[in-house]
Amino acid sequence: MSFRHAATLDEVPVGTAIPVDLGGDAEVAVVNTDEGVFAIRDVCSHAEVPLSDGDIDGCTLECYMHGSRFDLRTGFPLELPATEPVPVYPVRLDGTDIYVDIDNPINQEN
């Protein structure tokens, strides 16, 4: 696994999502919730808008454009109109540093 530094916990307080640039093709949002820190592709599979602009509720992130909610653990949509999952990525915490492995999405079919 190739973890890359994404942010610090100070930059992503609980209840927020931020876009991060980790290089490569992946557009990633780091999301800090009461249930943990998650990384998800920062593009809705339905409308191609940033998920990091959406609302967090528990372990879900809602797309602000049309209301699709995505499970932050799996990337799967829980509400229409989205029907396709978005990649989620392994996250590792080292103190207050957040690392994300964009090379090994958790839910990508090969």
Secondary structure as GFF3:
##gff-version 3
##sequence-region A 1 110
A	DSSP	beta_strand	4	8	.	.	.	ID=ss1
A	DSSP	beta_strand	16	21	.	.	.	ID=ss2
A	DSSP	beta_strand	27	33	.	.	.	ID=ss3
A	DSSP	beta_strand	36	41	.	.	.	ID=ss4
A	DSSP	three_ten_helix	51	53	.	.	.	ID=ss5
A	DSSP	beta_strand	55	57	.	.	.	ID=ss6
A	DSSP	beta_strand	60	62	.	.	.	ID=ss7
A	DSSP	beta_strand	69	71	.	.	.	ID=ss8
A	DSSP	beta_strand	88	89	.	.	.	ID=ss9
A	DSSP	beta_strand	91	94	.	.	.	ID=ss10
A	DSSP	beta_strand	97	100	.	.	.	ID=ss11
###
